Amino acid sequence: MSMIPIHYYCGKVKCNMESTTLKRDTTNINQLLDLEKRWFAVYTKYKCEKYVADHLSKKNIDVYLPLVSKTKRYIRKVKHYDVPLINCYVFVHINKSQYLPTLETEYVMKFLRQGKDLLAIPESEMDLLKRVAGDVDDVIPVSERQYQLGEPVEVTAGQLAGLKGKIVSKAGKKSFVVELDTIGFQFRINIDLKLLRPLENRICIS
């Protein structure tokens, strides 16, 4: 089972972050409901993502921290370790009563906002995050094909099966890009082109 090398960079969606001041009116926070839980992105202090996720869990707050495996080779040893897929972000599944306990957690800096409103993340984008952070398994190659840059494609096998994106070029190699529209991040995934098929409608769907 091989890991997918993933490189990511910030997209074009511009979202404002709220400060950690706790003396605020929480009655008009859009997309945050009294009973139903929704996913939200929380901005953390640098290199404190695992600490924050652990302490949120201790408060019985549902939290997700997408991780990817990295390998460093030294002269006498090889070290494997997990790092956050997106630096300084963890994701919480909360309702209104859990808003302040989340914000009061040590090293939590801000909630992701759009304008003055908290920005709920769709389940589809959370599912994409979880799949991108996983492995490609049970690979079933399809026929080879020459793809054009910018061509919309779909993954046909493995844990990312059904994921849609487009072909991009980097360092002379072909790779695959998917996008999280809500939080404005794109993920560049190096993947065997045999695992892709073209989308017939020619419209890029991230």
HELIX and SHEET records of a PDB file:
HELIX    1   1 GLU A   49  LYS A   58  1                                  10    
HELIX    2   2 LYS A   96  GLN A   98  5                                   3    
HELIX    3   3 TYR A   99  LEU A  103  1                                   5    
HELIX    4   4 GLU A  123  VAL A  132  1                                  10    
HELIX    5   5 LEU A  193  LEU A  195  5                                   3    
SHEET    1   A 6 ILE A   6  CYS A  10  0                                        
SHEET    2   A 6 PHE A 185  ILE A 189 -1                                        
SHEET    3   A 6 LYS A 173  LEU A 180 -1                                        
SHEET    4   A 6 LYS A 164  LYS A 170 -1                                        
SHEET    5   A 6 PRO A 152  VAL A 155 -1                                        
SHEET    6   A 6 LEU A 196  PRO A 198 -1                                        
SHEET    1   B 4 ASP A  62  TYR A  64  0                                        
SHEET    2   B 4 TYR A  89  ILE A  94 -1                                        
SHEET    3   B 4 ARG A  38  THR A  44 -1                                        
SHEET    4   B 4 VAL A 108  PHE A 111 -1                                        
SHEET    1   C 4 ASP A  62  TYR A  64  0                                        
SHEET    2   C 4 TYR A  89  ILE A  94 -1                                        
SHEET    3   C 4 ARG A  38  THR A  44 -1                                        
SHEET    4   C 4 ALA A 120  ILE A 121 -1                                        
SHEET    1   D 2 LEU A  67  ARG A  73  0                                        
SHEET    2   D 2 VAL A  78  PRO A  84 -1                                        
SHEET    1   E 2 ARG A 113  GLN A 114  0                                        
SHEET    2   E 2 ASP A 117  LEU A 118 -1                                        
END                                                                             
